[in-house]
Amino acid sequence: MDKNDRYKGRELEKHRTNIREILQCSNATPIRCHGGIGYACCFCAEQYPDPMDLKKHTLEEHDAKAKRKFMEGKMMFSYLVKLDITLLKCTLCDTDIPSLEQMIEHLITVHDRKFYSDIKNHIVPFKFDGDTLLKCVYCMNSFNKFKALQEHMNIHYRNYICEVCDAGFVNRNILLNHAEGHKKGTFKCDFCEKVFDTYRKKKSHEKSVHIHLNMLNRCGYCNEKFKDYRKKLDHLARVHGVRSVTLKCKACDKTFETQSALTIHIKRDHLLERRHECKFCDMKFFVTHELKEHMVKHTGVRNFECEVCHKAYARRKTLREHMRIHADDRRFKCDRCGQAFVQKCSWRGHMRAKHGQQV
């Protein structure tokens, strides 16, 4: 064993000593991961949608012997402990402690416990206060997915720094996975024929199209698959009684299922972000397809032709509405006289002319 391996071995043992002291002297509980059902136990295969149930299970079902063996066999390369510090308490003196850092200080000064301070911190704390949103313990940013919160925590743990973009990471394994994304070259998808110029684009494609989408739309309880994520959420609520977490906009009452959807809403509706400008007038748009729709006014191009009567339209949406005429799809019905119409504008004209009602 060379000098570097001996150093890594000593460093790893220091990390193990620190986390064992915390587990044996407090009610802090580790989280293995967030799986198909929920938060997974580090000592057995149990999973719980509610992290408080995992904490109760861990404290009641796994004794000091299990905690002494915690993180055995783990390598320094990927060493990371996700620790639930909700309602943190010292079990030696029954004192409430507000943070992980203060708990370590308390155990050292009050109870003379041994901790190593000459190593980088690989213990990442999480608090669950019963709210639907997950909050960072350091900056109080909110997230509706545990994975998103985990990725955010790298901001506060700059143990290993990317030389290209200066991003920080908890352990070396996460850094190296990140660094792969900066490599340029020819990267072929492992599942289809698509080729990408960066490794990051390849992995993003594989996750979203071939891997993640498949897992995202599979129920963690019964493994039933769904065509889209919303159908899965409906199934979880109806069959398993699991309600999805929603993010509420702070500027209005709208709610969203993902952080990205909320971000888009804020940029579009509240910050009024409009990056895509028309070359012919002063109109600006949030996304490119809105600009393309608008450009029809200037170009007059009619690419969408009816197969029945050969009328041409500038927009696909207008053609779809036109096709209802041939299908005799009279979906707009007057609730006064029962007359039905293909087009909504025809129904509105009828309501004004025949019934004097503005709609």
ZIUR-V504312 format. One record per helix or strand of 2 or more residues. SS is the DSSP state (2 for helix, 1 for strand). FROM is the first residue (numbers start at 1). TO is the last residue. If there is no record, write none. Layout:
BEGIN
SS_FROM_TO + SS_FROM_TO
END
This chain:
BEGIN
2_3_25 + 1_29_31 + 1_39_40 + 1_47_48 + 2_51_61 + 2_64_68 + 2_76_78 + 1_81_84 + 1_89_90 + 1_95_96 + 2_100_109 + 1_123_127 + 1_134_135 + 1_142_143 + 2_146_153 + 1_160_161 + 1_168_169 + 2_172_180 + 1_184_188 + 1_195_198 + 2_199_216 + 2_229_239 + 1_247_248 + 1_255_256 + 2_259_270 + 1_276_277 + 1_284_285 + 2_288_299 + 1_304_305 + 1_312_313 + 2_316_326 + 1_332_333 + 1_340_341 + 2_344_355
END
